[in-house]
Amino acid sequence: MSPSAPSADERSPLLQPRAAADDLEDPTKLPKGKRNAILCAVWLGVFLGALDGTIVATLISDVSSSFKKSNQAGLLGTSYLLSTATFTPLYGRLADIIGRRAALLIAFTLFTSGTALCGLAPSMVTLLIGRLIAGMGGGGLMAVSSIVASDLIPLKQRALFQGLANLWFGAGSGLGGPLGGLISDRFGWRTAFLFQLPILLLAAVLVFRNLRYRVAGQGKSKREMVRRIDYLGSLTLVLSLGSLLFALSFKNDRSLAWSSPYVWAPLIVFCLSGIAFVLVEAFWSPEPVMPLRILKDRNGLFVALINFTVSFVSFSVRRPFLILYFYPQFFEIVKQKSASEAGAHLLPNSIALSVGSLFAGWIIRRTGRYYWLIVTTSGLPIIALVSFVFLTESSGWFHTWLAILPSGFGFASVITAGLIAIIASVDRSDMATATGLTYLFRYVGQVVGVASSASLLQSVLNSQLQSRIVGPDAPRIIDQIRHVSTSIPSLAPALQAAARESYRLALRAVFLLNLGVAVVCFLTSLPIREYALPGSFEEEEESRRQRSSGTGTPREEQEADQA
């Protein structure tokens, strides 16, 4: 007769603590309905984050003009990018300590609060503060959503689900512009912010109700959670990234010289705080916010570099966080097309992004391999940039419409496969932090790519204009062409031709710079190490051999090889 469970008596507590096994249930074993509810909730956050970005890009002129602050229009995008790039890396370790649900709800709270503040802002300063707060949460929505998907989905299928997440992101990016413009025209720009609030609250409620699993290492009490947070590491990381981004922002947005104290002073702070961050993480913090051991691993280091370089290239050429548009600039300025027609040339890229991500997911799910996928797709932006270099005013539709396809396809594929490569190479306890690391290098790559490309564009443009436009009125005309490109059609025909050719050569220099970085991206993909993914044929065969010989598991062999 089997032993019976102990019976409750009047001395037994009415509320028994839940068993540890229940708290730490395997998220991949959750019922499909609950898993899908969680994924829909987190992907709704991804959709809204992407939607918000393109809405703001569409409304920049209306918003800044309503406050009579058109000269500060660029700060709407810069402020969001600064806070996103600075705070997103913190979410990886935070999700381990306080749990996925709490970290995601913090991100939703910040993003929703910032969006509400933007919709109700009485001044431009308040609006910029709202964008800063929204950025602190927006980056977290992206990072923690990716972490949650990695919890729920077996690694071999993870890339396919990342492709589905990218479809949500692509849908948000595609709908944001026309939807924001339509709402602004009918109801005013404030409504374009405020209408997002009910949807954000719905997504947060879905997360609160459904995302209840715990992960190994998650703190069991508030006191333990507070004690384990790496405050000094977080502070030095935020200070380091923030000062770098401020320096590049001042250099780019205000066209300041490197000798300006607004540029070199933040760079000094960046160097000092960066050194302090490395020392804190290496020698002081018991639970570092960014464990340096991940970068000591081959996959960790080179996947990080791939994220940096591919974001440098793709976002500088394609969409540098909606501030500058180098590729559409060619059509709008050099070929004198309308803004809508110039923007339409990005549609093939949007399609390629979705197809590339799904393709990478399908290949990895079918084969269990990612190395050759990363190597081949990381080389595709090179093809696109070579095509960009040879763009001329007389380039035909085949060249202008299809040249960007390899960039979008390669970007989406290598980012998706790279995430699998770094997750496969670390312990499960480091999975969230490794995911945060990829977002860190991705955002920094965007900022550095935008700043360096914009600086090069203005430098070459100024040089070309000075060599083509002479006379007593030349300085005024050159300044007008550099800062108000829409004035070019009103110039005399000879000046129009000089301006268009100067812009073509300046954009060509930007494409050449990015071509060099694209080659570096391809080279950094070569040392990536391939691990057998859980559930793949290779791992099953290796497991059978290991069981027959009585040696360790494939994972143990791989980790020993790394050490």
Number of C-alpha atoms within 10 A of each C-alpha: 3 4 5 6 6 6 6 9 8 6 6 9 9 9 6 7 7 8 8 9 9 10 13 14 14 15 20 15 11 14 9 11 9 13 19 14 16 24 23 17 23 26 24 24 31 29 24 24 26 22 24 24 21 23 25 23 20 20 21 20 16 18 21 20 15 12 13 13 13 15 10 17 21 18 20 23 22 22 21 25 27 25 23 24 27 26 21 26 28 24 29 26 28 24 24 23 25 23 22 27 21 17 22 28 20 18 28 25 20 22 29 26 18 25 28 21 22 25 20 15 16 11 14 21 12 15 22 23 18 27 31 25 25 30 30 27 31 33 30 34 30 25 28 27 23 23 22 20 23 25 20 19 19 18 24 24 21 24 31 24 23 25 24 17 26 23 22 22 22 20 18 24 21 17 16 25 19 14 17 23 21 14 17 20 12 9 11 16 24 19 15 25 23 17 14 18 18 11 15 21 15 14 21 23 14 18 24 16 12 16 23 15 16 22 21 14 12 18 18 12 10 10 9 13 16 13 12 17 19 21 14 17 25 22 13 21 26 23 20 24 24 20 25 26 26 20 24 25 23 18 21 20 16 10 14 17 14 14 9 12 12 17 21 18 15 22 22 15 18 24 15 14 21 20 14 17 23 17 13 19 23 16 9 13 18 13 14 22 26 26 19 14 13 20 17 12 16 16 24 25 20 24 29 25 21 27 26 25 29 31 29 29 31 24 24 30 26 21 19 24 20 18 19 20 20 23 22 22 20 24 21 21 24 23 16 17 15 12 13 10 13 19 16 13 18 20 14 17 22 21 15 22 25 23 19 27 29 25 20 27 26 19 18 25 22 13 13 23 21 27 20 14 19 25 21 15 24 31 22 22 29 24 17 22 27 16 16 23 17 11 19 18 14 9 11 10 9 8 14 18 15 15 21 27 22 23 28 25 27 30 26 27 28 29 26 27 28 27 23 26 25 27 21 21 25 19 12 15 14 19 21 24 28 28 24 29 28 24 25 24 23 23 25 23 25 25 27 21 27 28 24 18 27 22 20 18 22 19 14 19 23 18 13 20 24 14 10 16 17 12 7 8 9 14 14 9 19 22 13 14 22 18 10 10 16 13 14 22 15 9 13 9 11 10 19 18 16 17 26 23 20 22 26 25 19 24 28 23 19 28 26 16 17 26 21 14 20 28 17 18 27 21 15 19 25 15 14 21 17 16 21 20 26 17 14 17 13 16 18 15 11 14 17 12 15 15 11 9 9 9 12 14 16 20 19 11 13 14 13 10 8 11 7
